[in-house]
């Protein structure tokens, strides 16, 4: 009886302990088996493609071999077959996934850092600073960003992966800035911000050591969903021929082979693996993002 009483008391103490952010997230993932499976699959795809790509010679991979043109899966040592240039589909799938993921991560980090900084500054200072940045953001949002990105990709003489990342980042930060600004406006009116100002704490410390940590749940969700969107935008533009250079393997390049009616009907191994990988990756990231959003809502309710 005494042991049972101690166990019940320990359980009550654990339940009464305020849940930290990571504990709320872990609890949500434990309840949602689909989100947990998606997290594992996405992690395996990201880590597997990045690590595996180090063992692939990209120059040798992209060499043209007419004798291996459209080799079927299992022929001539090609596990997933070959494309119209005789290049290994599996190797292109691994390197293309790595390129798409790294590009999406780079864009997410750049746009996230810029959007968070601008949003917090606007929400904290308000007034002229807020009006200036918000009018700039409104102007950028009204622009046909996809068309402008295509124009920049076309006219840049020495176009490479980093050019593509910077061009994309120049237009993709505004959504994050608007979201963070709306939350920072209400957060900057809280008592702890007023107390910090009274104590002489610097504005930089209040914004990025006081306000930003309280927006961490929102920022994690936003960055996760932005990552999924950036993967889709990169593969979509590459599919249209305005993404990565032709010499750089990409998932969008493999899917673009489906434009040929003969390929889409008879050479399914050229485009189907990349299409399935994109579908699995996008769905997995979105399920993870939904679980993180529910975790953020639960943490907000718990205070």
ABEGO torsion letter per residue (X at the ends): XAAAAAAAAAAAAAAABBBBAAAAAAAAAAABAAAAAAAAAAAAAAAAAAAAAAABBAAAAABBBAAABGBBBGBGGBAAEBBAAGBBAAAAAAAAAAAAAAAAAAAAAAAAAAAAAAAAAAAAAEEAAAAAAAAAAAAAAABBAAAAAAAAAAABABBBAAAAAAAAAAAAAAAAAAAAAAAAAAAAABAAAAAAAAAGBBAAAAAAAAAAAAAAAAAAAAAAAAAAAAAAAAAAAAAAGABBBAABBBAAAAAAAAABAAAAAABAAAAAAAAAAAAAAAAAAAAAAAAAAAAAAAAAAAX
